[in-house]
Amino acid sequence: MASYNITLDFSSILGIADQIGGGAIKKIHEGVGITAQAVQAKWQDAVMQAPGIWQPERHAYVQSIDWRYTTHLSAVVETDLPLASKIEHGRP
């Protein structure tokens, strides 16, 4: 099964954020979530605008694009739709 993803990982700045203060971690966490949501929306919009995708496939692909936190300071935007590989790479 194909899995496409975009990973956002800010865990490397954890030490810096600790030095700045505890509130920084919460703000970075929120920023990661907001960024992941924006990436999800952009990806979904790109699929909606792409030519040559049949409407039922387009709808399934858009609905399959989701995001989740992987750690407190990282998130992934992904799809596990098997058809995604064919859509992304073209089909004969």
N, C-alpha and C positions, 0 to 999 in steps of 0.2 A: 504494500500500500504506500502510495506517495505521501510524503509529508514535506510541505514547504513552510519555511518559517523565517521570521526576522526576530533576532534576539537583541534586547536592550539590557545591558549589564553594567551597572554603576557600582558594583561591589568593590571595585578597586579603590574607590574614594572613601570607603568606610572609615579609614583612619583619619582622614582629613575632616570628615563630617563629625567624627567624635570630638575632635579638637575644637571645632566651631561651636558645638553644642547639640544637645539631644533633639532640639526642634529641627535641626537641619536634616536629620534622618527622615523625619516625618515628611518634610517638604520634598526631599528627593524621592521618597516612596510615592507621594502623590504625583510628582512630575513624571515618574516612570509610567504610572497608570494613565495619565493624560496623554503622554506620548504614544503609548501602545494603542489607545483608543483612536488617536489621530492616524496612526499607521494603518490600523484596521479599516478606517473609513476611506482612506486614500486607495488602499488595495481594492476594496469593494467598488469604489467609484471607477477605478481603472477597468475592472471586469465588466461593469455596466456599460462602459464606453467602447470596449473592444469589439471590433467587427468580427463577424463570422461565427459567433457562438449562438446556438439555438436557445431560445428563451427558457425552456425547462432546465437546460444545462446551466445557463447563466444564473438562474434563480438558485439552483442547488449549490453552485460554486460560491455565490455571494453569501448565502446562508451558512456555508461551512467555514468561512473565515472568522476566526475568533481569537481572543487574546486571553492570557492568564499570567499571573505572577509566577515566576519560577523560584525566586527568593524574595526577600524583603526589598531588594534593590535591583531586581531584574525581572523582565517580562518577555514573553514570546508571543508573536502574532503568527498564527499558523492555520493550515487547513490539512485535513487528512482525507479529503475527497479523492478517491482513486482516479477520477476523471481529470483532476487538476493537472497531472503530468501531461496528458494529451493536449489539454487546452494551452498550457504554458509553452510546450515544445512543438506544437503543431501535430497534425495527424494526416495521414495519407489520404 
